[in-house]
Amino acid sequence: MCRAFPIHTKVNVFSAGAVAARMRYIVATDGSDESDDAVEYAATQAAAFDATLEVVHVLTPETEFINGELVLPGDDQSIELGERALDNARELATETAENLDGDVNVETELLAGRPAERIAAYADETGADAIFIGHRGLSEEHEQVVGSVAKSVVGKANVPVTVIR
């Protein structure tokens, strides 16, 4: 009997006596409502499949204006904002799993670089099984100018990517 699998399904075949490693999911956060939605969804999936959930935030190499202040890459304020985004996402993931009477092992990692490239590369480096990422759903014109991190991750990743809108 032949059984079809979706293209993005990863099938592991184990020999007798082999022990399956715990699955590892990555969810990217930038502190936005859309990334919070992605964290909640990823936590639900991680709890359901007993996977480790790693929340990542990428410090970008570009200078940004945040709350009217100029934030330079790698400065203390940039790092503090990234760590705060990770802490908030960790709490959200834990609460989401607990609300489902589940449990999830949540880890965090602060990365630096261009977000799409760094998220995809980190997934490869850590042997992640999937990536979850939020998408703001900006207009086509706006995305042509600034791009979409979520769409870029889909194009660069070597593992399945779930985009949450």
N, C-alpha and C positions, 0 to 999 in steps of 0.2 A: 504494500500500500504506500502510495506516495503522499507526502504531506508538504504543503507549501508554507513557507515562512516569509513574512514581510522582508523587504530588502535590508532594513536597518536592524533586524533582530540578530543578536549575537547568540550563537548556540555553542555551549560548552559540552564537550564529551569527556567523560571521566572513565578511567579504567577502574576495575574493581579495587576497592580499598582507598581510592583517592578521596580527598576531602576538598570540597569546594571552598574557595576563598570568599570572604565577605565582599559583596559588590560595593563599589565606590561611585557615588554620584557627586558631581560638582554643580553648584548653583552660583551664578554670578550676581552680585548686588552692587548697586550704586546708591542705595538708600531711597530710591524713588518708589512710588506706589506700585509701579509695574514690576519692579524687582522684588518688592514684598510679596506680590502675587506669585511670582516664580518661586520664592523661598517657601511659601505655604504649600504650593503644589509639590515641590521637590521633597519637602518634609513628609508629606502624605505618602508619596511613593517610597521614600526611604524606609519609613516605618512599616509599610505594607510588605516590603521585600527584605527587611532586615539588612539594609545597606547603610554604610557609613555615608554621611552627608558632609561634604566639605564646602563651606561658604567662602568664596573668594571675592576680593575687591581689588581692582587694578588702579594704581596711581598712574596717571597719564603723564607723559613727558611735556605736555603743553601747559602753559600758564593759564589759570582760570580765574574768573571772577566768581566768588561764592559769598553770598549775602553782602554784596557791595564791596568786598575786600579782594585785593589781588593776592592769589595764592600761588606760590611758586612750587614747581614739582620737587618733591623730596623735602620740603621745609617742614618744620614741626607742626604747623597748622594742617597741612595736607595729610600728614601721617595720622594726626589726631582725628581728623574727619574720617579717614579710611578705617581706623580702628573702631570708631563709634559706629560706622555703618555695619561693620562685622559683628560687633557686640549686639546691636539691635536685631540683626538677622539671626544670630544664634538664639536669642531669646524667643523670637517669633517662631523659628523652626521647632524649638523645644515645646513651646506652648501649643503649637499646631498638633504635634504628635500626641501630647498629653490629652488634648481635647478629644482625640480619637481613641483614647485608652491605649495608646501605643507608646513606643519608646524609640528614640533615634539617637545615635552617636553623632554629635555635631563637632566638627573641627573647623578652624578658620585659618585663612592664609591671606596676607597682604602681599600683593604682587606689584611689579612696576613694569611699565612698557605701554605699548599700544594695546588697548583692551582686547580686540578680537584675536590678534596674533598671540597675545600672552595667555588668554583663556584656553585657546586650542592647544598651544604648546604645553601648558601646565597639565591639561588632561592627558596628553601623551606621556609626559614625565612621570605622572603618578599612577598611570595605568587605570584611569577612570573608565567606567563602563558607560556613562552618559553625562550629558551636560544639560542643565536647565537654565533658561535665560528669559528675562522679561523683554517685551517689545512695546514701545510707546505708541506705535501706529501713527507716526507722523505722516504728513502728506508726501506724496511721491516727489513733488518739487523740492521739499525740504530735505528728503533723504538723498536726492541727487547732489545736493550741495554739501551736506555734512556726513552723509552715509548712515548706515544702520549697523550698530555693533552686532545685534542679533543676527542679521542677515549675513554679515561677514563671518561670524562664528560658524554658522551653518556651512558656509563655503570652505572654511579652513579646517574644521574638525575632522578627525578620523574615527569618531565615535558618534552614536546617535545624539542629536540635539533636539530638545523639546523647547519650542518657543511659546511663551505664555503671553496672551494679550488680554 
